[in-house]
């Protein structure tokens, strides 16, 4: 059982499906950090997690509200979805008081790298990568419009950190 796995998804539906498989590993108290560039697919992955956890409300990017709680509709944990992009200090993260609900919720933080690691001794770190430009069709000219090279594929590297994830088989994420 590996503490890291790299997977490729073929579009938004496949990214949501990966999020659903990821949700199958999660329980109350878990922290998931999503990293990657703008438009990489972090929120799309979070949508799959939210759908599979059976939470209320559509999971959307919480960029301007910073944090959104999605209550569980069944017996599972609530989902706290955070976008730390606009947070510039650990004090601002602390002001969200995320640690007060960590035990009862799954906490999923976009842009949390170097900001939320202190919330839990264990976490999943997910790096979402997308194409970054390329060369035009045969003429060697650079592509500045990602629509020209972005076919929807994403590379996801999931890394398990801490005692909670020891012995957890991440290969189930491959489907």
NORPE-V245323 format. One record per helix or strand of 2 or more residues. SS is the DSSP state (@ for helix, = for strand). FROM is the first residue (numbers start at 1). TO is the last residue. If there is no record, write none. Layout:
ss->SS from->FROM to->TO
ss->SS from->FROM to->TO
//
This chain:
ss->= from->4 to->9
ss->@ from->12 to->23
ss->= from->31 to->35
ss->@ from->42 to->53
ss->= from->67 to->70
ss->= from->78 to->83
ss->@ from->90 to->95
ss->@ from->98 to->100
ss->= from->105 to->110
ss->@ from->117 to->119
ss->= from->123 to->129
ss->= from->134 to->135
ss->= from->142 to->143
ss->@ from->146 to->148
ss->= from->154 to->161
ss->@ from->163 to->165
ss->@ from->170 to->174
//
